[in-house]
Amino acid sequence: MALEFAFSSECNSQQAWVWFPGWGFNAEVFTELAHTLPGQHYWYRWHDCEHFDQAVEEICHSLPKDAILVGWSLGGALAEAAAHCQPAPAALITLATPPKFCRAKQWPYGMPQFRFDGFVSSLKENTQKTQTRFLALNVQGTEKPKAIIRYLAHQQLEASDSLLRQLLWLDQYDFTDMDKASCLCLHLFAEHDALVAPPHSHGQGHYELISGACHALFIQLPEIIKDQILNVYAQLNLSEKKTAGRQSV
């Protein structure tokens, strides 16, 4: 199964949450944030798929009904692609996920292809050194990186052939010409992100730029991110109450 039940919060909410981590990390990287949110929580587990689209197909077969999908970086791309499954989830929230990761004519703000290819080559040649470098890139732009690096390192995946294949997924998705998902959408970006440029335009739904944040924005600024997520949750509950009210008339 691509999705694994993680835990249920102490409140009585039946809201399902599905958490998609960034490349190279376990879903438990979200544990502290997820424990502050009401409902039933599921982790996305990386599968050894050759292509991004295969991974999305697996996810769509196991999504709980009316879930809120929350994804970080590459995990956000998986969540966004899954949000176009039918039936659609209740909401989509992405963290530092651009419509396309690598630079192209239709998305000139992405990472230059030569830089991405160089990172792939570095991972092949010296995996441990490259993963350490990647931790530093996640926290570049924050004044207190050490605590975040320690937290991320604890959830970093071990080197494997699967890890390399999953890295290539970053250059396999492209949402620049895709219609917005039919669910409620929110995309959060970090002002000082060293891996993803702040959006100049984003056609996939509402977005917010988090001031002073690095790529690992939900670890650096957990209260701000939690408030943004709870606002989406509140909008869903308000919509449900309005629908129930109309049906009772």
Phi, psi and omega in degrees: 000136178287334181246141181230128177297132184256303181191167175242138178289166185288339180282176186269007182296138177262008181299129177267135176239135176239126188249123182247111183285167174285166181306135174086004184232152170286156178294339178297351174300339180268000192307309185297319179292313184298326182292347178268000187244138186283135174136197181256127189247136181236140176263142168275129177253126181300132178248155185275069178265146179288327188227151178307315183297327177294320179297318180297319180299318177298317181298316184298334179285344188232010181292131173293155183293139175054040181279158167260120180264127178235120182227144181248126175057239178301325176298326176294326177293319176298316180296318181294318178296319179293333180294346176269001174293160175242130358288152182287154175290175180287323183202158177232128176231121177245149181238112178058047179239111178278163177297333175211138185278312182271151182293141177205171181303319183279351179212081186285001183264356185283178177294133177304141184300321182295327179290317178296314180299323178295322178293319178299315179297320179297321179297322178293320187278321182211085188298313184298315179297320182291321178294323176296318177298321180296321176302317180295323179295326180296332185249001179300130181108354176252149182281342182232075187279336191298315181295322179292319178299317179298319180295314181294319182300326180293335182252007182284136180288153176285156180298140178195165175296326179298321181300318179294315179298322180291328175299321181294340178300331180301332180259013184248348180254153181204110181255010186295336180243020182262140176294154176300142176299152185283354180268174174296130185233139173218131180238121181254134179235157183255135183299320185252032182294126179272352183247332183229123179290141174305146188290135170270331173200153181206111187270008186264005181135184184296139176227157178229141175260121182271114184296136175075006187267151173262183182301323178274054190297328183284343174270320180292317186231064187298324182292320179295315180293319178300317180298319178297317180292318179296331176295320176296316179301318180294321178297320178295317180293322178295319179297319179296320180294321179295319180295317179297322179295319179293322181290334181276348181285000000 
